[in-house]
Amino acid sequence: MKTMTRLLFLSLALLLGGCLRQEFATTVLSETQPEYGSPQSLIYAIEPLEKRQKRNPRFPALQSRVEKALRERGLRTSRDVSRVTGIIFVDVKTKLRTEEHTYEEPIYEYGSEITGAHGSYNPKTGRYKVRYERTPTYEKKGYRKRSWTSYNYETTLFLQAWDLRTSKSPWTTMLWCSTPVDDEEKVVEAMLEGGKDYIATDTYPTVHLTIEEDSDGGYTASVDE
């Protein structure tokens, strides 16, 4: 009964002012559809954050991977414009980070020392012959500096939802990893698989992942707790 009274009151308010129209529609949907406003209430289309990315030949593969991860997460997607009630804007960026490492390598001086001797006498010549035993030695004389460079690729997968009914963003998720792997497509696929349970949640808006190589040459991602 309280619900019906509230709906009638909001109907009168709608007639009095057009500025309440959007709020009224939102409230009515909230009263009649308890899940309204939740990530599960929307049917999403996947779009690039920047329009120029739409022309990227690799975007359709990314679109399919995101759709798969969302469905496994319990969210709905569609490419039918008439059914779509929300949009998820997607962006992937990979940056190469280099880091110089230095260390000191010891310098040794090598030699030998006499540790024994053996002699013999030749009566025909009247001479002695001595044979010495030597043991190798080495001594640290100092250090020389050495350096090497490590390469890591920082990949960020940005997902932002947009509710077409309320013109608001209900959630944003960012998946991030640093890995020596330079295959962006395989890394993103692993990131979506490993971080899908954190998509559309406010608990972890930025999810840090660790990428590891499988025995079969693929990659898996796990969330850094």
Protein Blocks (a to p, Z undefined) as FASTA:
>chain_A
ZZmmmmmmmmmmmmmpmklmmmmmmmmmmmmmmkgoiaklpccddddfblklmmpmklmm
mmmmmmmmmmmnopacdfbfklpcbdcddddddddddddddddddddddddddfbdcddd
dfknopacdddddddddddfbdcdddddddddddddddddddfklopafbdcddddddfb
fbfklmmmmmmmmmmmmgoiaklmpacddddddfkopacddddZZ
